């Protein structure tokens, strides 16, 4: 149950982050974020499934950190 709550809360935090950046996914902030997380060479990035898993883990972490305040 905690996993589901953390996932939903994490998705909410990602939505808030997207709203703050105007959902400009190809903008400078998101480009920097993707390069920091997965490297600057698109050919060497992990498969899409692993990237989605990593983003969800990050979202759950954000939610847990904000909830822990």
N, CA and C atoms as a LAMMPS dump frame, in Angstrom:
ITEM: TIMESTEP
0
ITEM: NUMBER OF ATOMS
207
ITEM: BOX BOUNDS ff ff ff
-5.0000000000000000e+02 5.0000000000000000e+02
-5.0000000000000000e+02 5.0000000000000000e+02
-5.0000000000000000e+02 5.0000000000000000e+02
ITEM: ATOMS id mol type element x y z
1 1 1 N 0.822 -1.186 0
2 1 2 C 0 0 0
3 1 3 C 0.875 1.262 0
4 2 1 N 1.951 1.25 0.776
5 2 2 C 2.852 2.406 0.843
6 2 3 C 3.447 2.694 -0.531
7 3 1 N 3.786 1.626 -1.272
8 3 2 C 4.366 1.773 -2.617
9 3 3 C 3.403 2.53 -3.529
10 4 1 N 2.126 2.169 -3.466
11 4 2 C 1.113 2.82 -4.308
12 4 3 C 0.967 4.299 -3.928
13 5 1 N 0.924 4.585 -2.642
14 5 2 C 0.795 5.967 -2.183
15 5 3 C 2.024 6.777 -2.594
16 6 1 N 3.208 6.199 -2.403
17 6 2 C 4.433 6.893 -2.803
18 6 3 C 4.471 7.137 -4.311
19 7 1 N 3.992 6.17 -5.084
20 7 2 C 3.98 6.326 -6.546
21 7 3 C 3.017 7.432 -6.969
22 8 1 N 1.819 7.426 -6.403
23 8 2 C 0.848 8.473 -6.753
24 8 3 C 1.347 9.849 -6.303
25 9 1 N 1.914 9.909 -5.113
26 9 2 C 2.472 11.172 -4.633
27 9 3 C 3.633 11.634 -5.505
28 10 1 N 4.455 10.684 -5.937
29 10 2 C 5.573 11.013 -6.813
30 10 3 C 5.116 11.53 -8.157
31 11 1 N 4.077 10.913 -8.7
32 11 2 C 3.54 11.399 -9.974
33 11 3 C 2.981 12.816 -9.816
34 12 1 N 2.377 13.08 -8.668
35 12 2 C 1.888 14.428 -8.394
36 12 3 C 3.053 15.419 -8.349
37 13 1 N 4.135 15.038 -7.679
38 13 2 C 5.306 15.916 -7.604
39 13 3 C 5.902 16.157 -8.992
40 14 1 N 5.933 15.128 -9.835
41 14 2 C 6.419 15.32 -11.208
42 14 3 C 5.502 16.26 -11.987
43 15 1 N 4.195 16.135 -11.767
44 15 2 C 3.251 17.036 -12.441
45 15 3 C 3.484 18.479 -11.99
46 16 1 N 3.724 18.672 -10.692
47 16 2 C 4.015 20.025 -10.199
48 16 3 C 5.302 20.572 -10.812
49 17 1 N 6.325 19.729 -10.889
50 17 2 C 7.588 20.147 -11.498
51 17 3 C 7.378 20.504 -12.966
52 18 1 N 6.586 19.692 -13.654
53 18 2 C 6.269 19.996 -15.047
54 18 3 C 5.538 21.317 -15.188
55 19 1 N 4.592 21.579 -14.286
56 19 2 C 3.85 22.841 -14.333
57 19 3 C 4.779 24.024 -14.081
58 20 1 N 5.714 23.856 -13.144
59 20 2 C 6.651 24.954 -12.835
60 20 3 C 7.563 25.279 -14.016
61 21 1 N 7.852 24.266 -14.828
62 21 2 C 8.73 24.493 -15.982
63 21 3 C 7.927 24.714 -17.265
64 22 1 N 6.625 24.852 -17.129
65 22 2 C 5.781 25.124 -18.282
66 22 3 C 5.661 23.937 -19.237
67 23 1 N 5.956 22.738 -18.755
68 23 2 C 5.899 21.511 -19.555
69 23 3 C 6.741 21.615 -20.826
70 24 1 N 7.795 22.424 -20.764
71 24 2 C 8.724 22.524 -21.89
72 24 3 C 9.76 21.404 -21.74
73 25 1 N 9.369 20.21 -22.141
74 25 2 C 10.197 19.022 -21.951
75 25 3 C 11.53 19.14 -22.691
76 26 1 N 11.567 19.856 -23.772
77 26 2 C 12.815 20.035 -24.523
78 26 3 C 13.551 21.316 -24.123
79 27 1 N 13.079 21.943 -23.049
80 27 2 C 13.713 23.174 -22.576
81 27 3 C 15.033 22.902 -21.876
82 28 1 N 15.731 23.965 -21.509
83 28 2 C 17.064 23.814 -20.913
84 28 3 C 17.074 23.034 -19.598
85 29 1 N 16.075 23.258 -18.729
86 29 2 C 16.063 22.531 -17.458
87 29 3 C 15.938 21.045 -17.7
88 30 1 N 14.98 20.608 -18.487
89 30 2 C 14.758 19.18 -18.698
90 30 3 C 15.912 18.551 -19.463
91 31 1 N 16.475 19.278 -20.415
92 31 2 C 17.631 18.747 -21.143
93 31 3 C 18.783 18.486 -20.172
94 32 1 N 19.038 19.457 -19.277
95 32 2 C 20.088 19.294 -18.273
96 32 3 C 19.774 18.121 -17.356
97 33 1 N 18.507 17.993 -16.948
98 33 2 C 18.101 16.924 -16.037
99 33 3 C 18.317 15.551 -16.674
100 34 1 N 17.943 15.41 -17.924
101 34 2 C 18.095 14.129 -18.624
102 34 3 C 19.565 13.804 -18.813
103 35 1 N 20.376 14.789 -19.197
104 35 2 C 21.807 14.545 -19.379
105 35 3 C 22.477 14.195 -18.064
106 36 1 N 22.055 14.821 -16.98
107 36 2 C 22.627 14.515 -15.673
108 36 3 C 22.282 13.091 -15.251
109 37 1 N 21.067 12.692 -15.49
110 37 2 C 20.613 11.371 -15.055
111 37 3 C 21.093 10.24 -15.966
112 38 1 N 21.101 10.469 -17.277
113 38 2 C 21.338 9.369 -18.21
114 38 3 C 22.511 9.571 -19.153
115 39 1 N 23.204 10.68 -19.051
116 39 2 C 24.334 10.933 -19.931
117 39 3 C 23.932 11.749 -21.142
118 40 1 N 24.922 12.338 -21.797
119 40 2 C 24.621 13.23 -22.917
120 40 3 C 24.554 12.515 -24.263
121 41 1 N 25.028 11.285 -24.331
122 41 2 C 25.001 10.528 -25.587
123 41 3 C 23.744 9.663 -25.637
124 42 1 N 22.766 10.033 -26.488
125 42 2 C 21.52 9.26 -26.545
126 42 3 C 21.733 7.786 -26.902
127 43 1 N 22.776 7.483 -27.626
128 43 2 C 23.033 6.097 -28.015
129 43 3 C 23.488 5.211 -26.862
130 44 1 N 23.956 5.824 -25.791
131 44 2 C 24.453 5.049 -24.646
132 44 3 C 23.482 5.035 -23.474
133 45 1 N 22.321 5.624 -23.642
134 45 2 C 21.327 5.66 -22.57
135 45 3 C 20.698 4.288 -22.394
136 46 1 N 20.227 3.995 -21.181
137 46 2 C 19.567 2.703 -20.945
138 46 3 C 18.261 2.613 -21.734
139 47 1 N 17.737 1.404 -21.875
140 47 2 C 16.461 1.242 -22.586
141 47 3 C 15.336 2.039 -21.917
142 48 1 N 14.319 2.32 -22.676
143 48 2 C 13.198 3.151 -22.209
144 48 3 C 12.595 2.614 -20.907
145 49 1 N 12.429 1.319 -20.807
146 49 2 C 11.824 0.723 -19.607
147 49 3 C 12.645 1.059 -18.356
148 50 1 N 13.951 0.98 -18.468
149 50 2 C 14.815 1.305 -17.332
150 50 3 C 14.756 2.797 -17.001
151 51 1 N 14.662 3.628 -18.019
152 51 2 C 14.563 5.07 -17.776
153 51 3 C 13.264 5.41 -17.056
154 52 1 N 12.161 4.802 -17.49
155 52 2 C 10.867 5.043 -16.839
156 52 3 C 10.929 4.588 -15.383
157 53 1 N 11.522 3.433 -15.15
158 53 2 C 11.671 2.927 -13.784
159 53 3 C 12.49 3.911 -12.945
160 54 1 N 13.575 4.424 -13.49
161 54 2 C 14.424 5.367 -12.763
162 54 3 C 13.674 6.668 -12.455
163 55 1 N 12.893 7.151 -13.398
164 55 2 C 12.127 8.385 -13.181
165 55 3 C 11.081 8.168 -12.086
166 56 1 N 10.419 7.007 -12.1
167 56 2 C 9.432 6.724 -11.054
168 56 3 C 10.097 6.592 -9.683
169 57 1 N 11.266 5.982 -9.628
170 57 2 C 11.998 5.9 -8.359
171 57 3 C 12.344 7.303 -7.86
172 58 1 N 12.786 8.16 -8.759
173 58 2 C 13.105 9.543 -8.416
174 58 3 C 11.859 10.263 -7.892
175 59 1 N 10.721 10.051 -8.564
176 59 2 C 9.473 10.697 -8.153
177 59 3 C 9.057 10.234 -6.756
178 60 1 N 9.164 8.931 -6.499
179 60 2 C 8.824 8.414 -5.17
180 60 3 C 9.762 9.004 -4.112
181 61 1 N 11.024 9.136 -4.463
182 61 2 C 11.995 9.706 -3.534
183 61 3 C 11.641 11.158 -3.206
184 62 1 N 11.303 11.936 -4.233
185 62 2 C 10.902 13.333 -4.013
186 62 3 C 9.717 13.385 -3.048
187 63 1 N 8.725 12.556 -3.302
188 63 2 C 7.537 12.557 -2.457
189 63 3 C 7.873 12.198 -1.011
190 64 1 N 8.69 11.176 -0.831
191 64 2 C 9.074 10.772 0.531
192 64 3 C 9.861 11.867 1.231
193 65 1 N 10.745 12.542 0.511
194 65 2 C 11.549 13.61 1.119
195 65 3 C 10.671 14.791 1.525
196 66 1 N 9.726 15.159 0.674
197 66 2 C 8.853 16.283 1.005
198 66 3 C 7.895 15.914 2.135
199 67 1 N 7.452 14.677 2.165
200 67 2 C 6.553 14.235 3.215
201 67 3 C 7.262 14.16 4.557
202 68 1 N 8.552 13.908 4.542
203 68 2 C 9.322 13.76 5.765
204 68 3 C 9.657 15.063 6.457
205 69 1 N 9.336 16.177 5.854
206 69 2 C 9.661 17.474 6.475
207 69 3 C 8.953 17.657 7.778
